[in-house]
């Protein structure tokens, strides 16, 4: 069985974002998403009009990979280097609102659940969705590059 860890991350997130946009009504960009920066380290708001779906797909994958995870861990993962002008750069966490809202929407859709003291984890439906999309990405990858078939896990 192919898991999300076995396929290229960029292709998985791209396919998952497309799926979320077309099939999941609970995942929609908030009204402020077109104007908001993703964190203090970002100079501008994202230029991609569908960035919200990409971020939701990425958050879902990260929750799958890390297991039970909280918002602060995800803020650190999505953060970056803050440019302080002539002063040295330092690490900065990403904005919590975008991550929190994405997790809330994924929870409404049934892909993520909350474990009170620990954080959030992927539900059975979320795991099933990620594995199905990983299977599709792997099949497409094998069609494009036949040599990739030898790297598949034995079923």
N, C-alpha and C positions, 0 to 999 in steps of 0.2 A: 504494500500500500504506500502510495506517495503522500508525503506530508508537506506542509508549507515550508519546512526546513530544507527540502530536497530540490526546490526549484528556485530560479533567480528571483530575488526579492522585488526588483523593479517590475518584472513582468507580472508577478502575482498581484502586486498592489494596483497596477494599471487595470488588470482584468477585474479585480474585486471592486475597484472604484466604479467601473462601468456597470457592473452588476448592481451595486448599491444605488446608482443614479437611476437605472431603468426599472428596477424591480422592487425596491424597498421604499415605501411611502413615508416611513417614520424618519428617514434620514433626508433632511432638507437643510440647506444653508439658512442660518438666521438672517434677519434683516440687516444686521450690522456686519455681516461677513464680507461684504464688498469693500468696506472702509477700514476694517481692523487690521492691525499688524499682528503677526503671530507671536511677537515677544518684544522685549525691550531692545534686543540685539538687532532686530530687523529695521532696515531703513524705510521700507515701503510695505504696503499691503501686497499680498501675492498677486502676480499678474495673470495667472491662469484662472479663467472664469469658473472652472470646475474644481478648484483647489479644496473645497470643503469635502467633496467625496473622496479625494485622494487622501486627505488627512484622516477621515473616518476609517478608510481601508487600512491605512498605515497603523492607526491606533489599534484596530482590531487584531492585526497581525502581531503587533508588539505585545498585546495582552496574551495572545496565544503563546508566543515564544517565551515570555518572562514568567508565565504562570500567573499567580495572584500578584497584582501590581497596583500601586496607588498613584494618585495624580502627581505627587511630588516627584516620583521616579520618572514618570513620563515627561514632566516639565524639564527635568535634567536631560533626558534623552533628546528632546526636541530643541533644547537650547543651543547656544552658540557663543561665539566670541563677540563681546561688546566693544565697539570702537569708541575709545574715550578721548579722541582727538590726539593731542601730543602726549598724553599719559599712556602708560602701558595698557594693553587690552587684558580683559579678564573674562572668565566664563560667566555667562548669564543664563538663567533659566528662561524657558519659553513662557508665554502667557498661559495662565491656568484656565481661563474662561473658555478658550477654544477646545482644549482637551476635555474639560469637564462637560461641556455641551455635547461634544462628539460622543463621549461615553454615555451620557444620558440618552441620546438618540439611539445608540446601539443597544442600550438596555431596553428601551421601549420596543425596539424591533425584535428583541428576544435573543440577541447574540451574546450579550454580556450580562452577568449577574453580580450583585454586590454581596461580599462577605464582610460583615460589619467591621471587625477590628483590623482585617488585613488589607482590604481594597477590593478590586474587581477581578473576576476571572471569566473565561469564555464558557458559555453554556454548551450543551450537547449540540444544539442547532447551529451555533456559531462554529464549533469544531467541524461539524459535518459540511457546512458551507465552505470553509477554508480548504478542507481536504478535497471536495469536489472541484473547486477552482484550481487547486494545485494539480489534480489529475489532468484537467483540460490543458493547463499550461504545459505540463510535461508531454502530453500527446502532441501538442503543436510544436514543441521543441524537438521532439524525435522526428517529426515529419520534415522540419527544416534541416536538421542535422542528424542523419541516420546513425552516426557513430555514438550518439548520446544514449542509444538503447542499451549498450553494454553497462552503463552506470546505474541502471534501474535496480531497485532491490528485488530480490526473488520473492514471488508471491506464494 
